[in-house]
């Protein structure tokens, strides 16, 4: 069995560039922690790389991220996600698809442990 795919969701936008960078840092750090815990994270906080190459619309970013969410096994929320309209949309989509959402890495690990014992 492959690694569990985890979508990392949280606020990206902020009123100023320092806030955006802080949101990105928190999202990237959580994705790193998810990877080091043995999962396969999808980290939308790395998406800015596309803008370094060419123009990408916000709608293209949304569609791209939602496509990854739909094939994820689980979702983890970056602290501070509550003010993010996009994250609320992602949570709604995950709920429709039966994809569990977790608030902490410990919750994700506990769920993964029960999932692996059920598959054994």
Residue frames as a rotation matrix with the C-alpha (Angstrom) as fourth column:
UNK 1
0.582 0.813 0.000 0.00
0.813 -0.582 0.000 0.00
0.000 0.000 -1.000 0.00
UNK 2
-0.140 -0.637 0.758 1.29
0.605 -0.661 -0.443 3.50
0.784 0.397 0.478 -0.87
UNK 3
-0.915 -0.242 -0.322 1.62
0.403 -0.581 -0.707 6.53
-0.016 -0.777 0.629 1.33
UNK 4
0.121 0.961 -0.249 -1.54
0.936 -0.193 -0.293 8.22
-0.329 -0.198 -0.923 2.59
UNK 5
-0.506 -0.227 0.832 -2.15
0.645 -0.740 0.190 11.39
0.573 0.633 0.521 0.54
UNK 6
0.030 0.441 -0.897 -2.84
0.909 -0.386 -0.159 14.41
-0.416 -0.811 -0.412 2.76
UNK 7
0.117 0.127 0.985 -4.08
0.644 -0.765 0.023 17.75
0.756 0.631 -0.171 1.47
UNK 8
-0.502 -0.365 -0.784 -2.68
0.833 -0.448 -0.325 20.64
-0.232 -0.816 0.529 3.53
UNK 9
0.075 0.677 0.732 -5.28
0.720 -0.545 0.430 23.43
0.690 0.494 -0.529 3.72
UNK 10
-0.016 -0.025 -1.000 -5.16
0.882 -0.472 -0.002 26.87
-0.471 -0.881 0.030 5.23
UNK 11
0.835 0.331 -0.440 -5.24
0.184 -0.921 -0.344 30.60
-0.519 0.206 -0.830 4.75
UNK 12
0.031 -0.801 0.597 -3.00
0.999 0.038 -0.001 31.91
-0.022 0.597 0.802 1.97
UNK 13
0.020 0.058 0.998 -4.13
0.448 -0.893 0.043 35.49
0.894 0.447 -0.044 1.45
UNK 14
-0.021 -0.049 -0.999 -3.62
0.956 -0.294 -0.006 38.25
-0.294 -0.954 0.053 3.99
UNK 15
0.856 0.444 -0.267 -3.94
0.382 -0.889 -0.253 42.05
-0.349 0.115 -0.930 4.11
UNK 16
0.622 -0.708 -0.335 -0.21
-0.757 -0.653 -0.026 42.51
-0.200 0.269 -0.942 3.39
UNK 17
0.398 -0.531 -0.749 2.79
-0.500 0.559 -0.662 40.64
0.770 0.637 -0.043 2.00
UNK 18
-0.640 -0.634 0.434 4.17
-0.699 0.246 -0.672 39.85
0.319 -0.733 -0.600 5.47
UNK 19
-0.042 0.733 0.679 0.89
-0.774 0.405 -0.486 38.13
-0.631 -0.546 0.551 6.34
UNK 20
0.793 0.283 -0.540 0.93
-0.592 0.567 -0.573 36.14
0.144 0.774 0.617 3.08
UNK 21
-0.060 -0.911 -0.407 4.52
-0.539 0.373 -0.755 35.05
0.840 0.174 -0.514 3.69
UNK 22
-0.618 -0.105 0.779 3.66
-0.775 0.248 -0.581 34.05
-0.133 -0.963 -0.235 7.26
UNK 23
0.464 0.847 0.258 0.70
-0.715 0.530 -0.456 31.98
-0.523 0.027 0.852 6.01
UNK 24
0.636 -0.299 -0.712 2.94
-0.521 0.514 -0.682 30.32
0.569 0.804 0.171 3.42
UNK 25
-0.453 -0.877 0.162 5.58
-0.687 0.228 -0.690 29.55
0.568 -0.424 -0.706 6.05
UNK 26
-0.313 0.410 0.857 3.03
-0.789 0.389 -0.475 27.93
-0.528 -0.825 0.201 8.36
UNK 27
0.741 0.656 -0.143 1.56
-0.607 0.563 -0.560 25.87
-0.287 0.502 0.816 5.51
UNK 28
0.371 -0.700 -0.611 4.96
-0.530 0.381 -0.758 24.73
0.762 0.605 -0.230 4.24
UNK 29
-0.578 -0.601 0.552 6.09
-0.783 0.217 -0.583 23.84
0.231 -0.769 -0.596 7.77
UNK 30
0.101 0.685 0.722 3.01
-0.714 0.555 -0.427 21.72
-0.693 -0.472 0.545 8.37
UNK 31
0.848 0.171 -0.502 3.47
-0.507 0.534 -0.676 20.00
0.153 0.828 0.540 4.97
UNK 32
-0.123 -0.972 -0.201 7.08
-0.659 0.232 -0.716 19.26
0.742 0.044 -0.669 5.95
UNK 33
-0.544 -0.028 0.839 5.95
-0.795 0.338 -0.504 17.80
-0.270 -0.941 -0.206 9.27
UNK 34
0.568 0.806 0.166 3.31
-0.647 0.562 -0.515 15.71
-0.508 0.185 0.841 7.47
UNK 35
0.590 -0.439 -0.677 5.98
-0.523 0.430 -0.735 14.36
0.615 0.789 0.024 5.10
UNK 36
-0.475 -0.862 0.179 8.38
-0.674 0.225 -0.703 13.56
0.566 -0.454 -0.688 7.95
UNK 37
-0.243 0.487 0.839 5.52
-0.793 0.399 -0.461 11.71
-0.559 -0.777 0.289 9.71
UNK 38
-0.766 -0.200 0.611 5.35
0.065 0.921 0.383 9.31
-0.640 0.333 -0.693 6.75
UNK 39
0.323 0.930 0.176 2.54
0.448 0.013 -0.894 10.80
-0.833 0.368 -0.413 4.67
UNK 40
-0.553 -0.395 0.734 2.46
0.832 -0.219 0.510 12.22
-0.041 0.892 0.450 1.13
UNK 41
-0.072 0.563 -0.823 1.39
0.437 -0.724 -0.534 15.85
-0.897 -0.398 -0.194 1.50
UNK 42
-0.012 0.099 0.995 -0.03
0.902 -0.429 0.054 18.07
0.433 0.898 -0.084 -1.23
UNK 43
-0.175 -0.203 -0.963 1.06
0.752 -0.659 0.002 21.60
-0.636 -0.724 0.268 -0.31
UNK 44
0.548 0.454 0.703 -0.72
0.814 -0.484 -0.322 24.44
0.194 0.748 -0.635 -2.17
UNK 45
0.830 -0.274 -0.485 1.64
0.050 -0.830 0.555 26.84
-0.555 -0.485 -0.676 -0.41
UNK 46
-0.298 -0.933 0.199 4.27
0.309 0.103 0.945 25.92
-0.903 0.344 0.258 -3.00
UNK 47
0.372 0.580 0.725 1.97
0.850 0.101 -0.517 27.04
-0.373 0.809 -0.455 -5.86
UNK 48
0.693 -0.118 -0.711 3.62
-0.140 -0.990 0.028 30.44
-0.707 0.080 -0.702 -6.08
UNK 49
-0.372 -0.888 0.271 6.31
0.102 0.251 0.963 28.78
-0.923 0.386 -0.003 -8.22
UNK 50
0.013 0.451 0.892 3.87
0.953 0.265 -0.148 28.73
-0.303 0.852 -0.426 -11.13
UNK 51
0.908 0.389 -0.157 3.65
0.348 -0.907 -0.236 32.53
-0.234 0.160 -0.959 -11.02
UNK 52
0.181 -0.923 -0.338 7.42
-0.204 -0.372 0.906 32.76
-0.962 -0.095 -0.255 -11.36
UNK 53
-0.592 -0.364 0.720 7.08
0.516 0.515 0.685 31.13
-0.619 0.776 -0.117 -14.80
UNK 54
-0.831 0.380 0.406 3.98
0.240 -0.414 0.878 32.85
0.502 0.827 0.253 -16.18
UNK 55
-0.587 0.695 0.416 0.53
-0.786 -0.612 -0.088 34.20
0.193 -0.379 0.905 -15.53
UNK 56
-0.760 0.454 -0.465 -1.82
0.484 0.873 0.062 31.93
0.434 -0.178 -0.883 -13.60
UNK 57
-0.224 0.760 0.610 -5.34
-0.435 -0.638 0.635 33.00
0.872 -0.123 0.474 -12.72
UNK 58
-0.598 0.101 0.795 -6.82
-0.787 0.116 -0.606 32.52
-0.154 -0.988 0.010 -9.28
UNK 59
0.531 0.847 0.009 -9.43
-0.811 0.511 -0.285 30.24
-0.246 0.144 0.958 -10.88
UNK 60
0.395 -0.483 -0.781 -6.66
-0.396 0.678 -0.619 28.04
0.829 0.554 0.076 -12.33
UNK 61
-0.703 -0.644 0.302 -5.12
-0.515 0.169 -0.840 27.79
0.490 -0.747 -0.450 -8.86
UNK 62
-0.204 0.718 0.666 -8.49
-0.889 0.150 -0.433 26.86
-0.410 -0.680 0.607 -7.34
UNK 63
0.723 0.517 -0.458 -9.25
-0.678 0.657 -0.329 24.21
0.131 0.548 0.826 -9.96
UNK 64
0.007 -0.841 -0.541 -5.76
-0.385 0.497 -0.778 22.73
0.923 0.213 -0.321 -9.68
UNK 65
-0.764 -0.304 0.569 -5.93
-0.620 0.100 -0.778 22.54
0.179 -0.947 -0.265 -5.88
UNK 66
0.123 0.903 0.411 -9.46
-0.898 0.278 -0.341 21.09
-0.422 -0.327 0.845 -5.85
UNK 67
0.557 0.023 -0.830 -8.33
-0.587 0.718 -0.374 18.38
0.587 0.696 0.414 -8.27
UNK 68
-0.508 -0.806 -0.304 -5.68
-0.245 0.474 -0.846 17.30
0.826 -0.355 -0.438 -5.77
UNK 69
-0.571 0.382 0.727 -8.08
-0.803 -0.072 -0.592 17.52
-0.174 -0.922 0.347 -2.86
UNK 70
0.426 0.882 -0.203 -10.49
-0.904 0.408 -0.123 15.16
-0.026 0.236 0.971 -4.63
UNK 71
0.523 -0.284 -0.803 -7.86
-0.149 0.898 -0.415 12.39
0.839 0.337 0.428 -4.81
UNK 72
-0.488 -0.694 0.529 -6.56
-0.637 -0.131 -0.759 12.90
0.596 -0.708 -0.378 -1.29
UNK 73
-0.308 0.302 -0.902 -7.12
0.484 0.866 0.125 10.39
0.819 -0.398 -0.413 1.50
UNK 74
0.267 0.313 -0.911 -7.27
0.951 -0.238 0.196 13.04
-0.155 -0.919 -0.361 4.22
UNK 75
0.309 -0.118 0.944 -6.97
0.281 -0.937 -0.209 16.74
0.909 0.329 -0.256 4.86
UNK 76
-0.035 -0.324 -0.945 -5.08
0.996 -0.090 -0.006 18.63
-0.083 -0.942 0.326 7.57
UNK 77
0.740 0.450 0.500 -5.79
0.481 -0.874 0.073 22.23
0.470 0.187 -0.863 8.51
UNK 78
-0.417 -0.895 0.158 -3.09
0.607 -0.403 -0.684 24.80
0.677 -0.189 0.712 9.12
UNK 79
-0.146 0.352 -0.925 -3.71
0.902 -0.337 -0.271 26.79
-0.407 -0.873 -0.268 12.33
UNK 80
-0.563 0.037 -0.825 -5.44
-0.077 -0.997 0.008 30.05
-0.823 0.068 0.564 11.45
UNK 81
-0.919 0.170 0.356 -7.45
0.394 0.350 0.850 28.47
0.020 0.921 -0.389 8.62
UNK 82
-0.290 0.928 -0.234 -10.81
0.817 0.112 -0.566 29.70
-0.499 -0.355 -0.790 9.97
UNK 83
0.072 0.283 -0.957 -10.68
-0.100 -0.952 -0.289 33.08
-0.992 0.116 -0.040 8.24
UNK 84
-0.824 -0.494 -0.276 -9.99
-0.335 0.033 0.942 31.52
-0.456 0.869 -0.193 4.83
UNK 85
0.201 0.934 -0.294 -12.96
-0.806 -0.013 -0.592 31.43
-0.557 0.356 0.750 2.47
UNK 86
0.045 -0.269 -0.962 -11.08
-0.851 0.494 -0.178 29.02
0.523 0.827 -0.207 0.21
UNK 87
-0.912 -0.410 -0.023 -10.40
-0.327 0.757 -0.565 26.60
0.249 -0.508 -0.825 3.05
UNK 88
-0.390 0.857 0.337 -14.09
-0.478 0.125 -0.869 26.59
-0.787 -0.500 0.361 3.96
UNK 89
0.420 0.498 -0.759 -14.87
-0.904 0.159 -0.396 25.64
-0.076 0.853 0.517 0.34
UNK 90
-0.378 -0.649 -0.660 -12.25
-0.633 0.701 -0.327 22.89
0.675 0.294 -0.677 0.49
UNK 91
-0.894 0.098 0.436 -13.73
-0.338 0.493 -0.802 21.55
-0.293 -0.865 -0.408 3.74
UNK 92
0.109 0.992 -0.063 -17.19
-0.724 0.036 -0.689 21.47
-0.681 0.121 0.722 2.15
UNK 93
0.321 -0.058 -0.945 -15.85
-0.853 0.417 -0.315 19.54
0.412 0.907 0.084 -0.84
UNK 94
-0.745 -0.647 -0.164 -13.92
-0.484 0.693 -0.534 17.13
0.459 -0.318 -0.829 1.41
UNK 95
-0.597 0.599 0.534 -17.05
-0.485 0.261 -0.835 16.51
-0.639 -0.757 0.135 3.47
UNK 96
0.397 0.769 -0.501 -19.10
-0.864 0.128 -0.487 15.75
-0.311 0.626 0.715 0.34
UNK 97
0.247 -0.418 -0.874 -16.47
-0.656 0.592 -0.468 13.21
0.713 0.689 -0.128 -0.72
UNK 98
0.972 0.167 -0.168 -16.06
0.011 0.679 0.734 11.62
0.236 -0.715 0.658 2.72
UNK 99
0.063 -0.998 -0.012 -12.47
0.407 0.037 -0.913 12.86
0.911 0.053 0.409 3.08
UNK 100
0.636 0.204 -0.744 -11.71
0.769 -0.088 0.633 13.31
0.064 -0.975 -0.212 6.79
UNK 101
0.327 -0.498 0.803 -10.24
-0.030 -0.855 -0.518 16.61
0.945 0.145 -0.294 7.99
UNK 102
0.388 -0.314 -0.867 -7.86
0.894 0.357 0.271 16.88
0.224 -0.880 0.419 10.93
UNK 103
0.946 0.025 0.325 -6.81
-0.050 -0.973 0.223 19.84
0.322 -0.228 -0.919 13.05
UNK 104
0.419 -0.847 0.328 -3.52
-0.801 -0.174 0.572 18.39
-0.428 -0.503 -0.751 14.31
UNK 105
-0.157 -0.599 -0.785 -0.84
-0.811 0.532 -0.244 16.02
0.563 0.598 -0.570 13.14
UNK 106
-0.873 -0.130 0.470 -1.51
-0.427 0.671 -0.606 13.82
-0.236 -0.730 -0.642 16.17
UNK 107
0.097 0.977 0.188 -5.15
-0.511 0.211 -0.833 13.43
-0.854 -0.015 0.520 15.09
UNK 108
0.464 0.006 -0.886 -4.02
-0.875 0.163 -0.457 12.52
0.142 0.987 0.081 11.57
UNK 109
-0.588 -0.773 -0.237 -1.53
-0.690 0.633 -0.352 9.96
0.422 -0.043 -0.906 12.90
UNK 110
-0.640 0.417 0.645 -4.16
-0.396 0.540 -0.742 8.37
-0.658 -0.731 -0.180 15.17
UNK 111
0.473 0.841 -0.263 -6.60
-0.641 0.123 -0.758 8.08
-0.605 0.527 0.597 12.25
UNK 112
0.191 -0.489 -0.851 -3.90
-0.881 0.298 -0.369 6.58
0.434 0.820 -0.374 10.03
UNK 113
-0.807 -0.501 0.314 -3.07
-0.591 0.683 -0.429 4.02
0.000 -0.532 -0.847 12.71
UNK 114
-0.197 0.812 0.550 -6.69
-0.320 0.477 -0.819 2.86
-0.927 -0.337 0.166 12.95
UNK 115
0.587 0.385 -0.712 -6.89
-0.768 -0.011 -0.640 2.81
-0.254 0.923 0.289 9.16
UNK 116
-0.245 -0.773 -0.586 -3.81
-0.853 0.458 -0.248 0.59
0.460 0.439 -0.771 8.88
UNK 117
-0.830 -0.023 0.557 -5.12
-0.379 0.756 -0.534 -1.87
-0.409 -0.655 -0.636 11.49
UNK 118
0.225 0.972 0.073 -8.45
-0.463 0.172 -0.870 -2.07
-0.857 0.162 0.488 9.64
UNK 119
0.535 -0.079 -0.841 -6.61
-0.837 0.085 -0.540 -2.91
0.114 0.993 -0.020 6.41
UNK 120
-0.514 -0.849 0.120 -4.45
-0.857 0.504 -0.110 -5.60
0.033 -0.159 -0.987 8.04
